[in-house]
């Protein structure tokens, strides 16, 4: 019988907060055609000719504010998830990062070295996007075909609307939600609007109206719809009035049109609309990282307080909470069982 294993894949992180390490990481990340989807020459001119001239030093300073004694929060937390998952499943578990080390290739190699020939690969992103789930699968397939042609891989699909995930997320939020709050803000990572259309093979997406429809062929691939659906299901589970919730999108890059509303602009303006006590959560991430610990917890708080806010509560990601490990276990076991059905 073929031996099976699990590979958990997250975004990745620089190996250190040194400017050169951050520059190397950003180069690999931003030169991915599914992150910045320009033709190669224009992408290279933008990334290597402009962004990498200034951004690495600024990003290195930001990483220093969240770096722990153990290293990058994202990798440390992903490793904690791996260790906890390993205790509750009877197959080997490894981790890989889409960018930098430990790479997807490194993770697969570790499993192959243990005799594994069938792998369940789990992209740790609840919602589908070209720059997250899609690029992980494309990279893994590239590596598999080139280096491990005899290995079979089953991919876990986005789980943004699965009951077990929604229940887990809602319970985690409920435990950390302040008693008195004016609004709960759901801040998701942003993407350029054109990515939404590019990932829609049905060509039925219209950002002006189809995200809110009960059903549309594009929803399987529409990041924006999936973010709104996650929010809807969580607030229903929490029994929150819709008027006490806000959806926004963070981390935009460049001058292109990204999906709106923007988190930074929202944080600056909502205090004037009566939202003085804010709780905020980032459900595009399952592990705390630079975008949550620095961009939201630090910069976001400053923007909100500067705009007239009074209290700001960041609600951490699921990280290595036991209930989240149970979700990961269930989703992985479903795909492990799929191998038996082939």
C-alpha positions as CSV (number, residue, x, y, z in Angstrom):
1,X,0.0,0.0,0.0
2,X,1.2,3.5,-0.8
3,X,2.3,5.6,2.2
4,X,0.5,8.9,2.7
5,X,1.5,12.2,4.2
6,X,0.4,15.8,4.7
7,X,2.1,19.0,3.6
8,X,0.8,22.3,5.1
9,X,1.7,25.2,2.9
10,X,1.7,28.9,4.0
11,X,2.9,32.1,2.4
12,X,6.5,32.3,3.6
13,X,8.8,34.8,5.3
14,X,12.3,36.2,5.0
15,X,14.9,34.1,6.8
16,X,15.8,37.2,9.0
17,X,15.1,40.9,9.4
18,X,18.3,41.8,7.6
19,X,17.6,44.0,4.6
20,X,19.3,41.7,2.1
21,X,17.1,38.7,3.4
22,X,14.0,40.8,3.1
23,X,15.0,41.9,-0.4
24,X,15.6,38.3,-1.5
25,X,12.2,37.3,-0.1
26,X,10.3,40.2,-1.7
27,X,12.0,39.5,-5.1
28,X,10.7,36.0,-5.2
29,X,7.3,37.0,-3.9
30,X,6.6,40.0,-6.1
31,X,8.1,38.4,-9.2
32,X,5.5,35.7,-9.0
33,X,3.3,36.3,-12.1
34,X,0.2,35.4,-10.0
35,X,1.0,38.2,-7.5
36,X,2.0,40.9,-9.9
37,X,0.4,39.7,-13.1
38,X,2.2,42.0,-15.6
39,X,4.3,40.6,-18.5
40,X,7.7,39.6,-17.3
41,X,9.6,42.6,-18.6
42,X,7.2,45.1,-17.0
43,X,7.1,43.1,-13.8
44,X,10.9,43.1,-13.6
45,X,11.1,46.8,-14.3
46,X,8.6,47.5,-11.5
47,X,9.8,45.0,-8.9
48,X,13.6,45.1,-9.5
49,X,13.8,48.6,-10.9
50,X,11.5,50.4,-8.4
51,X,10.1,48.4,-5.5
52,X,13.3,46.6,-4.4
53,X,15.2,49.9,-4.4
54,X,13.3,51.2,-1.4
55,X,10.8,48.8,0.1
56,X,13.2,46.1,1.6
57,X,14.6,48.6,4.2
58,X,11.1,49.7,5.2
59,X,9.8,46.1,5.3
60,X,12.8,45.0,7.3
61,X,11.9,47.6,10.0
62,X,8.3,46.4,10.0
63,X,9.5,42.7,10.4
64,X,11.6,43.7,13.4
65,X,8.5,44.8,15.3
66,X,6.9,41.4,15.0
67,X,9.9,39.0,15.0
68,X,10.1,36.7,17.9
69,X,13.0,34.9,19.6
70,X,12.0,31.8,17.7
71,X,11.9,33.6,14.4
72,X,9.2,34.7,11.9
73,X,5.7,34.5,13.5
74,X,4.2,33.0,10.4
75,X,6.7,30.1,10.2
76,X,6.8,29.6,14.0
77,X,3.0,29.4,14.1
78,X,2.8,27.1,11.1
79,X,5.3,24.8,12.7
80,X,3.2,24.8,15.9
81,X,0.2,23.7,13.8
82,X,2.3,20.9,12.3
83,X,3.4,19.6,15.7
84,X,-0.1,19.6,17.1
85,X,-1.5,18.0,13.9
86,X,1.2,15.4,14.0
87,X,-0.1,14.3,17.4
88,X,-3.6,13.6,16.2
89,X,-3.0,12.0,12.8
90,X,-1.2,8.8,12.0
91,X,0.7,10.0,8.9
92,X,3.8,12.2,8.6
93,X,3.2,15.9,8.5
94,X,5.6,18.5,7.1
95,X,5.4,22.2,6.2
96,X,6.4,24.2,3.1
97,X,6.2,27.8,2.2
98,X,5.3,29.2,-1.2
99,X,8.2,31.7,-1.0
100,X,11.6,31.2,0.7
101,X,12.4,28.3,3.0
102,X,11.3,25.8,4.0
103,X,10.1,25.6,0.4
104,X,7.3,23.4,-1.1
105,X,10.1,21.3,-2.7
106,X,11.8,20.9,0.7
107,X,8.5,19.8,2.3
108,X,7.8,17.3,-0.4
109,X,11.4,16.0,-0.2
110,X,11.0,15.4,3.5
111,X,7.9,13.4,3.0
112,X,9.4,11.4,0.1
113,X,12.5,10.6,2.3
114,X,10.0,8.9,4.7
115,X,8.7,6.7,1.9
116,X,5.6,8.9,1.1
117,X,4.2,8.6,-2.4
118,X,0.7,10.2,-1.8
119,X,0.5,13.7,-0.3
120,X,-2.4,15.7,0.9
121,X,-1.3,19.3,0.3
122,X,-3.2,21.9,2.3
123,X,-2.9,25.6,1.2
124,X,-3.6,27.4,4.4
125,X,-5.9,30.0,2.8
126,X,-9.7,29.9,3.5
127,X,-10.6,31.8,0.3
128,X,-9.5,31.1,-3.3
129,X,-7.3,33.7,-5.0
130,X,-4.9,33.7,-7.9
131,X,-2.1,35.0,-5.5
132,X,-2.7,32.4,-2.8
133,X,-4.3,29.0,-3.5
134,X,-3.7,29.1,-7.2
135,X,0.0,30.0,-7.0
136,X,0.5,27.3,-4.4
137,X,-1.0,24.6,-6.5
138,X,0.8,25.7,-9.7
139,X,4.1,25.7,-7.8
140,X,3.5,22.3,-6.3
141,X,2.6,20.8,-9.6
142,X,5.7,22.4,-11.2
143,X,7.9,20.9,-8.5
144,X,6.1,17.5,-8.6
145,X,6.4,17.1,-12.4
146,X,10.1,18.1,-12.4
147,X,11.4,16.4,-9.2
148,X,8.8,13.9,-8.0
149,X,6.9,12.5,-11.0
150,X,5.7,9.4,-9.1
151,X,4.2,11.3,-6.3
152,X,0.4,11.9,-6.2
153,X,-0.9,15.0,-4.6
154,X,-4.5,15.7,-3.4
155,X,-5.2,19.4,-2.9
156,X,-7.5,20.7,-0.2
157,X,-9.9,23.2,-1.7
158,X,-10.8,26.6,-0.2
159,X,-12.9,26.1,2.9
160,X,-14.3,29.6,3.4
161,X,-17.9,28.3,3.7
162,X,-17.4,24.9,5.4
163,X,-19.5,24.6,8.6
164,X,-16.5,23.2,10.6
165,X,-14.4,26.3,9.7
166,X,-17.2,28.8,10.2
167,X,-18.0,27.3,13.6
168,X,-14.3,27.4,14.6
169,X,-13.8,31.0,13.5
170,X,-17.0,32.2,15.1
171,X,-16.2,30.5,18.4
172,X,-12.7,32.0,18.4
173,X,-14.0,35.5,17.6
174,X,-16.7,35.2,20.3
175,X,-14.2,34.4,23.0
176,X,-12.1,37.5,22.2
177,X,-14.8,40.0,21.3
178,X,-15.0,42.9,23.8
179,X,-18.2,43.2,25.8
180,X,-18.8,46.7,24.5
181,X,-18.0,47.4,20.8
182,X,-19.6,49.6,18.2
183,X,-18.5,47.5,15.2
184,X,-16.7,44.3,14.3
185,X,-14.6,44.9,11.2
186,X,-13.6,42.0,8.9
187,X,-10.4,43.0,7.1
188,X,-9.3,40.7,4.3
189,X,-6.2,40.9,2.2
190,X,-6.9,42.9,-1.0
191,X,-6.3,41.9,-4.6
192,X,-6.4,43.9,-7.8
193,X,-9.9,43.9,-9.3
194,X,-8.5,42.4,-12.5
195,X,-7.5,39.3,-10.6
196,X,-11.1,38.6,-9.9
197,X,-11.9,38.5,-13.6
198,X,-8.8,36.6,-14.5
199,X,-9.6,33.7,-12.2
200,X,-13.2,33.4,-13.4
201,X,-13.3,30.7,-16.1
202,X,-17.1,31.1,-16.4
203,X,-16.7,34.8,-17.5
204,X,-19.9,35.4,-15.5
205,X,-18.4,37.6,-12.8
206,X,-19.5,41.2,-12.4
207,X,-18.0,43.0,-9.4
208,X,-20.9,45.4,-9.4
209,X,-23.6,42.9,-8.5
210,X,-22.9,39.2,-8.5
211,X,-21.0,38.8,-5.2
212,X,-24.2,39.3,-3.2
213,X,-26.2,36.8,-5.3
214,X,-27.2,33.6,-3.6
215,X,-25.5,31.7,-6.4
216,X,-23.4,32.5,-9.5
217,X,-21.1,30.2,-11.5
218,X,-18.1,32.5,-10.7
219,X,-18.4,32.1,-6.9
220,X,-16.2,29.0,-6.9
221,X,-13.3,31.2,-8.0
222,X,-14.3,34.7,-6.8
223,X,-12.2,35.8,-3.9
224,X,-14.3,38.9,-3.1
225,X,-17.5,36.8,-3.0
226,X,-15.9,34.2,-0.7
227,X,-14.8,37.0,1.7
228,X,-18.3,38.4,1.9
229,X,-19.7,34.9,2.3
230,X,-17.3,34.1,5.2
231,X,-18.4,37.3,6.8
232,X,-22.1,36.6,6.3
233,X,-21.8,33.1,7.8
234,X,-19.8,34.2,10.8
235,X,-22.1,37.1,11.7
236,X,-25.1,34.7,11.4
237,X,-23.4,32.3,13.7
238,X,-22.6,35.1,16.2
239,X,-26.1,36.5,15.8
240,X,-24.7,40.0,15.2
241,X,-26.7,42.7,13.5
242,X,-25.3,43.4,10.0
243,X,-25.1,47.1,10.8
244,X,-22.5,46.4,13.5
245,X,-20.2,44.7,11.0
246,X,-17.8,46.1,8.4
247,X,-16.0,44.4,5.5
248,X,-12.8,45.9,4.1
249,X,-9.6,45.0,2.2
250,X,-6.0,45.7,3.2
251,X,-2.5,45.7,1.9
252,X,-2.9,47.2,-1.6
253,X,0.1,47.8,-3.7
254,X,0.7,50.3,-6.5
255,X,-1.9,52.5,-8.2
256,X,-4.1,49.9,-9.8
257,X,-7.7,49.6,-8.7
258,X,-8.0,47.0,-5.9
259,X,-11.2,45.6,-4.5
260,X,-12.9,48.1,-2.1
261,X,-13.5,49.4,0.5
262,X,-9.9,49.9,1.7
263,X,-9.1,49.0,5.3
264,X,-6.8,52.0,5.9
265,X,-9.4,54.5,4.6
266,X,-12.2,52.8,6.5
267,X,-10.2,53.0,9.8
268,X,-9.6,56.7,9.4
269,X,-13.2,57.6,8.6
270,X,-15.5,55.3,10.7
271,X,-14.8,57.2,14.1
272,X,-16.6,60.2,12.5
273,X,-19.6,57.9,11.8
274,X,-19.9,57.0,15.5
275,X,-17.7,53.9,15.6
276,X,-15.5,54.7,18.6
277,X,-15.0,51.2,20.0
278,X,-13.8,48.8,17.3
279,X,-12.9,45.1,17.2
280,X,-11.2,43.9,14.1
281,X,-10.4,40.4,12.7
282,X,-8.5,39.2,9.6
283,X,-10.1,36.0,8.2
284,X,-8.0,35.8,5.1
285,X,-5.2,34.6,7.3
286,X,-5.2,31.5,9.6
287,X,-1.8,32.5,11.1
288,X,-0.7,35.8,12.4
289,X,1.9,37.5,10.3
290,X,3.3,40.9,9.3
291,X,0.0,41.9,7.7
292,X,-1.9,41.3,11.0
293,X,0.6,42.0,13.7
294,X,2.0,45.1,12.2
295,X,-0.3,46.4,9.5
296,X,-3.5,46.0,11.5
297,X,-2.5,45.8,15.2
298,X,0.0,48.7,15.0
299,X,-0.6,50.8,11.9
300,X,-4.3,50.2,11.8
301,X,-4.8,51.1,15.4
302,X,-2.9,54.3,14.9
303,X,-5.1,55.2,11.9
304,X,-8.2,54.5,13.9
305,X,-7.2,56.4,17.0
306,X,-5.9,59.3,15.0
307,X,-9.4,59.5,13.3
308,X,-11.1,59.8,16.7
309,X,-11.4,56.2,17.8
310,X,-11.3,55.3,21.5
311,X,-10.7,51.6,21.8
312,X,-9.3,49.2,19.3
313,X,-9.2,45.4,19.8
314,X,-7.4,43.2,17.3
315,X,-8.7,39.6,17.4
316,X,-5.9,37.2,16.6
317,X,-6.0,34.6,13.9
318,X,-6.8,30.9,14.6
319,X,-3.1,30.2,14.9
320,X,-2.6,26.9,16.8
321,X,-5.9,26.8,18.7
322,X,-7.0,23.3,19.4
323,X,-10.3,23.8,17.7
324,X,-8.5,24.9,14.5
325,X,-6.2,21.8,14.7
326,X,-9.4,19.7,14.7
327,X,-10.6,21.5,11.5
328,X,-7.2,20.9,9.8
329,X,-7.3,17.3,10.8
330,X,-10.8,16.8,9.4
331,X,-10.1,18.5,6.1
332,X,-6.9,16.5,5.7
333,X,-8.5,13.2,6.6
334,X,-11.2,13.8,3.9
335,X,-8.5,14.0,1.3
336,X,-6.5,11.1,2.7
337,X,-9.6,9.0,2.3
338,X,-9.9,10.2,-1.3
339,X,-6.8,8.2,-2.1
340,X,-8.6,5.0,-1.2
341,X,-11.4,5.8,-3.6
342,X,-9.1,6.2,-6.6
